[in-house]
Amino acid sequence: MLATVPSIVIQPTRGLAALQLRALWEYRELLYFLVWRDVKVRYKQTLLGVLWVILQPLVSMAIYTVLFGILLKVPSGDVPYPVFAFAGLLPWSYFASSLNRSSTSLVSSSHLIAKVYFPRLVIPLSGVLSSLVDLGVSLVVLVGVMVVFRVAPTAGVLVLPLLILLAMITALGFGLWLSALNVRYRDVNYLLPFLVQVWMYLTPVVYGINLIPERYRFLLALNPMTGVVEGFRWALLGRRLDYAWAVGPLFAVSVAIALVVLVSGAYFFRTTERSFADIV
């Protein structure tokens, strides 16, 4: 008597079922191993290893402190500019690295896509989750910098998980769009570094939102990372929430845009993934 071979029937779905959220949970072990693989490969055969996570933000902080804090005298309120800059670089570095890894993840994992069936959403999601390791190490470094400059954190640190979640949503949303486009158009590989560089200067990373005239601040609300970066500064450094975007409808616009990008990116990803194995 022949044993029955289990099979998986792949059928098109509609509505929320098209996102295959249940399948993501069923393949959570695969997601874990992909995240762990990304972390190991990132620092494999490197001389300094995880120290790169510490050196990169510290060197960037020193450069921006000289250029913007000392030479251009960018105001940082009652907070020393090195701490001000580091608190902005922290969420931005996480977002930039997550966006880069998720956007190029499908092409770099082409050998898996062409051979094995699993929810393709797992691949860009692993790029976003693996960057959390770097974020955790950088947070420890920031605490050390705050101790050196004698800046005490506030009770607002309790909001940090929500701000990190918003950064994850934003990175994953744009990452889904770019990763799906990158399979068909490899121009994304050339566009991405330029996009991240321009995006950084459109985000209040090395300057505060109070440097922008009030009548133009609504434009920054269209950038979801504005709320994340300034939210980090408020949560860690106790900066005043006297900006309309932070407590009013403009901040809600930033959150809404992040959610729209995530949902639309997920649908676009799902509608195009049927051709990934043939093209990649």
Number of C-alpha atoms within 10 A of each C-alpha: 3 4 5 6 5 6 6 6 5 7 6 9 11 9 7 10 11 14 20 17 12 11 14 18 13 13 13 13 11 17 22 14 12 20 22 16 13 17 19 13 10 13 15 12 9 11 9 11 12 16 12 14 18 16 14 12 19 19 11 14 23 15 13 21 23 14 14 16 22 11 10 11 12 16 17 19 12 10 18 16 24 22 25 26 26 28 29 24 23 22 25 24 20 24 27 21 20 27 28 23 25 28 30 25 24 26 19 13 13 15 12 15 20 13 9 9 10 15 21 18 22 21 26 29 24 24 27 26 21 24 22 19 15 19 20 14 14 25 16 12 19 20 16 13 17 22 13 10 12 12 17 11 16 13 11 16 18 11 14 16 10 13 21 20 12 21 26 23 22 26 30 32 26 21 29 31 20 26 28 28 18 19 24 15 11 13 11 18 15 9 11 17 13 10 12 17 11 11 15 17 11 14 23 24 25 25 21 20 18 14 12 12 9 11 7 9 17 17 11 20 22 18 20 25 28 26 26 28 25 24 26 24 27 22 21 25 22 19 19 11 12 9 14 13 20 19 11 10 13 20 23 16 18 25 22 14 17 24 17 15 21 22 17 15 21 22 19 16 23 20 14 13 18 12 12 18 16 10 12 16
